[in-house]
């Protein structure tokens, strides 16, 4: 009978996986609540800041990271949508002098600040850019916009709340 020996490094690697989680336990212990004022909208797309603010609040609650406070939270996440664009991404040709656009990409750029109000210090400050590629033949700009908004929210969480 053959014996199979597992190298020690493989065992250590496999045991190490799954130990790290993003369940909120990496946040400073004194942060229990967060207020998220309505993001400002400097883009020409109405409603995009409202959608991102709402989606961010919902995601924080669903992930059980922090409780949402209407104001005066232990922390604050502020944001400002600075750019929204919907541009062609991939081109094709159907004949001489005929160009077709197969895909578009919605790009949303947001300035974000995550502040620890108890320690009066910024925890994260930066810009995130969300992308939403959609097939022009089978989808609409709204599909691309929702994907880009989700990407923005995920990046805000990764770079601010979950990075701790």
C-alpha positions, 0 to 999 in steps of 0.5 A, a space after each residue: 500500500 502506497 502512503 501519501 505524504 502531504 508537504 508541511 507547507 501545503 498543510 500550513 497554506 490550506 489551514 491558513 486559508 479561510 481564517 481571514 474574513 471581512 465580517 467587520 471584526 477588522 474595524 476598530 473596536 470602538 466603531 459600532 455605527 456609521 452615518 452615510 449622508 446623501 452623496 453629492 452629485 456633480 455628474 450630469 446623470 440624475 439620481 446616480 448619487 442617490 442610488 449609490 448612497 442607498 446601495 452602500 447603506 443596504 450593503 453595510 447592513 446586510 453584511 452586518 458591518 456597522 449599524 446605520 445612524 441617521 446622524 452622529 455615527 461613530 464613523 461617517 462615509 461621505 461621497 461625491 460623484 464627480 463623473 459619469 460617462 457612457 462610452 463605446 468600448 468595442 467596435 466592429 465593421 459590417 462593411 465598407 465605411 460601416 462601423 458598429 458598436 457592440 459594447 458600451 461601458 458606463 464609468 462612474 467616478 466617486 470621491 470617498 472619505 471614511 472618517 472615524 468621528 470618535 478619534 477625529 481621524 480619516 480612515 480612508 480618503 480617495 477616488 473609486 471608479 466603477 465600470 459597467 460593461 454592457 452589450 448594446 444589442 441585448 442590454 441597456 445603459 441602465 444595465 451598465 449603470 447598475 453594474 458600475 454602481 455595484 462596482 463603486 459600492 464594492 470598492 468603497 467597502 473594500 477600500 474603507 470599511 473592509 480594509 481595517 
